[in-house]
Amino acid sequence: MPLHGTRAAALLAWVNSTRVCVDPLDDLSQLQDCSVFIRIINKIHRSEEGESVLEQPLPERISFIRGFLQKHCKHKAAAESLVPAQQLLEGEELALAKVAVLLLYHTSMSCKSPGDWNEFDYKTQVELASILKFVLDNEESLNENLETFLQRKAPLPASSASSSSSEEHSPLLSLPPKREVRFLELQRIASSSGTTKYVMLPGPPASPMGDVMQTPQFQLRRLKKQLAVERENRDELEVELAENRKLITEKEAQITMMQQRIDRLALLNEKQAADQLEPKEMEELREKNESLMLRLHEALKQCQDLKTEKGQMDRKINQLSEENGDLSFKLREIASHLVQLQEALNELSEEHNAALAQSQEKQGQLESELQAALQEKKCSEEKIEILQGKVSLLEDQLAKLGDCSTQEKGEVMGDILKLEELKQEVSSLTAKGAELQATVLRLEEEKQLRESALQTERGRFEEEKQQLGGLVANLQSSLAESHRARERLEQDLRVREAEA
């Protein structure tokens, strides 16, 4: 079954955006030599680790790529079976698309910010956002679902149907409306992240990729990934510390052996002095003794330096362990709060949708009533004009017939009664028109009040969304600061090791 054309084009657009190719690619089959994937991996890690691999045959390149994916995917066994080496050797487009999807996911988790996606057009962003959302929702079952997701018009399981129901038409990915979060609760969560300053982000990103990357689900996954990286760094530092401790132990053993040799030489010196050795032999022994003493002092100094460094390393490791523990606790607390916030947002979304539907229904009723009242008012005004015309005509006729005979006056009396009735009807219609005018004014005022209330509620939701964005920014800043501290410690360790 062929690949989904729009989705494959979006993946190609992302690959071209990395700018690791001299000329832009226009087909997935151009990725079959795997050199582009290796360059993307080098760019992600800001290193030249894979430069030498580019000179190797295709099987070694594939092994390097699969090793990278196995290391950075959530389940190594799943990554190994997700992209079989044989399919990559044969240049299957489905396997190439899988590698592109996994690298897109890792890149967005590692170094991409919402603003970096603005170089793509809106349609491409929608497809990339749907791919990223699919991997987030199906991370536990990528082996079963990713192939179906990448192929054209294939049914998906229920677990992933929600994330790919808009594949063919590419509608906007929408986020649920934000529930009102009280300021005190936000402040308490921000304090738990290790910073007391509350920073507000600018408005929400105006792009589908930005919307996905600002969701609590994505932010929590990114925090967990960063914490895993920090734990790996700590493990590496502990290994280096163990090696330094081993080196100190070896130096101490060498010092002990040298001290024993010095003691033996001192005893020999005393014995030879007692035996009245020749001056030349005594001078040689003295020189050897002084040389060994110098070496002993140097070794003792080096051992002392290593012990001092070991003490500093122990303190830094203890501090690092405490920070890691604090970070783990904060991450669990943040995850709990994010889950609570997500549940609250889901509840408010349902309430807001219901209220919005009810408000729209009421708005429609008001519009209908207003139109009916305006139509009835218009009809009444037309009737009043007609009746007033008749009244004016009858009054003119009565004025002309004022001097007629009695019989004619009797006939005129009937017109006068007819005239009085018309005046009463005009008065009645005028009063009704005034009532309709009041009704129209009331309906228009009620319509304006409802529109103002809806506008106020939208503003409140927007403000709460920005507050939640500020909270996520604080958490990311805290993790970044911890990561920089670990980098400084790692650099110090390398300097100490080089000096030793």
Secondary structure, 3 states (H helix, E strand, C coil): CCECHHHHHHHHHHHHHCCCCCCCCCCHHHHCCCHHHHHHHHHHHCCCCCCCHHHCCHHHHHHHHHHHHHHHCCCHHHHHHHCCHHHHHCCCHHHHHHHHHHHHHHHHHHCCCHHHHHHCCHHHHHHHHHHHHHHHHCHHHHHHHHHHHHECCCCCCHHHHHHHCCCCCCCCCCCCCCCCCCHHHHHHHHHHCCCCCCCCCCCCCCCHHHHHHCCHHHHHHHHHHHHHHHHHHHHHHHHHHHHHHHHHHHHHHHHHHHHHHHHHHHHHHHHHHHCCCCHHHHHHHHHHHHHHHHHHHHHHHHHHHHHHHHHHHHHHHHHHHHHHHHHHHHHHHHHHHHHHHHHHHHHHHHHHHHHHHHHHHHHHHHHHHHHHHHHHHHHHHHHHHHHHHHHHHHHHHHHHCCCCCHHHHHHHHHHHHHHHHHHHHHHHHHHHHHHHHHHHHHHHHHHHHHHHHHHHHHHHHHHHHHHHHHHHHHHHHHHHHHHHHHHHHHHHHHHHHHHC
